[in-house]
Each structure stands twice: as structure tokens, then as C-alpha cells.
Amino acid sequence: MPTSKDIDVNKLNFTIGPVQSSEHIRNIGAEQVPYFRTQEFSTLMLENERLMKQLADAEANARVCFITGSGTASMEAVVSNCFTPQDRLLIINGGTFGHRFEELAEIYEIPHTTVHVEMGHKLTKEQLYAFDGQSYSALLVNMHETSTGVLYDMDMIADFCRKNSIFLVVDAISSFLCDSFSMKRWGVSVMIAASQKALACHPGISMITLSSEAVQRITSHNVKCLYLNLNLALSNGERGQTPFTPAISILRQLNARVKDIIASGGVEKEIQRVAALASDFRSRISDLPFSLFPERMSNALTAICPNNVSAYSIFTTLKDEYDIWVCPNGGILADKVLRVGHIGDLSVSDNTRLINALKDMQQRGLL
Ligand SMILES: *Cc1c(COP(=O)(O)O)cnc(C)c1O
């Protein structure tokens, strides 16, 4: 039996999550965990809810549920709590994460139709409007399909949903704080985010921001589950509590991180920072043997197709020989598409280190 060795935590991390956290946030993770059935913790949680609503540009009556679990836990909570077999869902599937919504709809036996988007391509108006006027009750989309880097056109999707009076669920897990987002402007009913992407905290918390319409939908359903029961989360949340022991340290990190973002100029400023890192990286790989993958890219990551070698081999060489993590892909994209994240505590000089490593690999004949 192999025994575990210490994992090197000091590699430069360009993955899409978990990402590098700032020293301030890491230090919170190193502290003792305080008892949480207290007024002090409730105050922190009510502040978390208020700040999350501010960052998501949510309506005044919106609510936020903090789920201890990764992003998929919140995706599952949304599908199981918001929908019943009386609903008809339209699911945008352009890769791994779109497929996850489809799997959930199947497990919970919610009638659904999938709009298949070819990997790496955008959703077109023609594809979407083929479902116009067909009495779907909800549309589910991953604003940024993280497996391919495609950023969907949310203005177009929001117009379609308004026109058809459709409940709009947005998994914004990998686009939140990277690409502009507004619950109010787009009439989003449910928005999902998670701690380990651009929020750059440790993994383990995901957040569901609910419009008042979504809250009503949930309170009128009788969901058959305990841990992901959003009615329980909502009623406990009224006093700043959670039904079960939450990942307290991460909720404290989240509080500090959101305050850091606001103190540094707010959400648009943070988006600009991520966008600047992405455009710096993209401008400096133009003479490397890569082609860019999707038609419409999120600032969160750059997806590249190496012209000459397997994408996965670049991931392995960077990890083992240069102490850099980039993000490989799974399934049919594993050898084709490599992803470089621009989220977390990264700088232009970190980009330089990655570019230099890639240029060195090119000289060695490994690109
Ligand atoms: C990362 C991610 C998720 C959640 O994945 P977990 O591993 O469960 O945190 C969901 N949707 C998208 C678009 C993501 O990028």
C-alpha cells in the first residue's frame, strides 16, 4: 500500500479552483474554529447575506442560503427544492457543467429538454428561440461553461426568459466576480456561487441567492430531504443561523474576502482586475503554438488547444518540472483543451513565470 506524502502546496496555481487565497484569508483558515450558536456568529452571517446580495446586485427582498458543500450541493439543492414533476425545464448543455443540471433533472424526475451547444461554441439566438412560446417553466444555465471557457450571452438569455415568463436559474459559480453580473438587470430568480472560485476562499461553502419569487416557490414546495432542505435554511437564516454545523472558518473567510473586495473598490473593480490578468496572458501567448478554444470567453480562464502536443502532457510537465498547476480537462477534451485560470491571488508577474515556463518547454521541443 502506498503511504501518502505531504502534498506540495506551494506550486503556483492557475487552476479554476480551488485557487490561491490571499495571506489574510489563509490566516483565518489557520485559526481555531469558534462556537457558532451565538449572537456574534449570527451577526456575521446576516452581514454575509447582505454583502452577497450587494455583490450579486439582488433585489432588496432577496435571500441567500449558505450551504456547506461544494457548488454541486447548491445545484442539487436548487433543482430539488425549486422544481417538481409539474415543471418543464430547459437546460443549456455545452459541456460538463451543463450536463450536471441534466443529470440532476433526471434523478429528481423533472421533465426537461436539453439545448445541446457544441463544445466551445456559443449559444445562438436561433438555437434558443427554437423553444420560444413552448410553455417551459424554467431555464437553467451555467453562465460560464467552465469545461470549455464559453461565456453565454446573458442579455439574450434574460430577454428570452422575460418574453416567455420563465424562471431563470444561473449557475454563476465560475463567472461570479470575473464577468459582470446582475440579478436585477437580468431578472435572475436563482444565482449559485461557490467559495473556491473567484471568491478565492477554501472549498466547502456554496451560496444560493434567491429572488422573492424563488423564495415563494421554495416555501410552497414540500421537498423530501433534510440536509439540502432550503426551507430549513431560509427559516434558520432569518436569525443568521444554519440548520446544521456549517464550515464556520470558510464563512469567516468569505466575510473577510467580500469586505476586502468592497474596500478595494467593489465588484466592478475586482472584475477589471481579473480581466486585466486574462488579457495580459492572452496577449503574451500569441506567438506560442496554441489556438484559443471558445468563441466567446469568460475572463475567468483562457482555454487553449495546443497545436502539436497533448494538452494533458503540458499539464503534467508544468506540474512536475516547473511547479505550476494549470487546469487539465477530463473526458474527450483531456488531450485537446488546457485551461489557465485567472482567478485567485495571482499577479502579472505570476503570468510571467508561466509564460517563461511555456517558452522553455517550447525550446525543449515539448510544445
Ligand atoms: C466549479 C463549478 C461547479 C461546482 O463544482 P464543485 O466541484 O461541486 O464545486 C459548478 N458549476 C460550474 C460552472 C463550475 O465552474
The ligand as an SDF file (V2000), in Angstrom:
LIG
                    3D

 15 15  0  0  0  0  0  0  0  0999 V2000
  -16.7120   24.5830  -10.2730 C   0  0  0  0  0  0  0  0  0  0  0  0
  -18.0780   24.6190  -10.8570 C   0  0  0  0  0  0  0  0  0  0  0  0
  -19.1700   23.9680  -10.2540 C   0  0  0  0  0  0  0  0  0  0  0  0
  -19.0920   23.2460   -8.9450 C   0  0  0  0  0  0  0  0  0  0  0  0
  -18.2280   22.2270   -8.8550 O   0  0  0  0  0  0  0  0  0  0  0  0
  -17.9090   21.6690   -7.3920 P   0  0  0  0  0  0  0  0  0  0  0  0
  -16.7510   20.7790   -7.6440 O   0  0  0  0  0  0  0  0  0  0  0  0
  -19.1010   20.9620   -6.9130 O   0  0  0  0  0  0  0  0  0  0  0  0
  -17.5980   22.8810   -6.5520 O   0  0  0  0  0  0  0  0  0  0  0  0
  -20.4090   24.0820  -10.8260 C   0  0  0  0  0  0  0  0  0  0  0  0
  -20.6050   24.7850  -11.9350 N   0  0  0  0  0  0  0  0  0  0  0  0
  -19.5990   25.4290  -12.5530 C   0  0  0  0  0  0  0  0  0  0  0  0
  -19.9090   26.2230  -13.7790 C   0  0  0  0  0  0  0  0  0  0  0  0
  -18.3120   25.3660  -12.0390 C   0  0  0  0  0  0  0  0  0  0  0  0
  -17.3040   26.0180  -12.6430 O   0  0  0  0  0  0  0  0  0  0  0  0
  1  2  1  0
  2  3  1  0
  2 14  2  0
  3  4  1  0
  3 10  2  0
  4  5  1  0
  5  6  1  0
  6  7  2  0
  6  8  1  0
  6  9  1  0
 10 11  1  0
 11 12  2  0
 12 13  1  0
 12 14  1  0
 14 15  1  0
M  END
$$$$
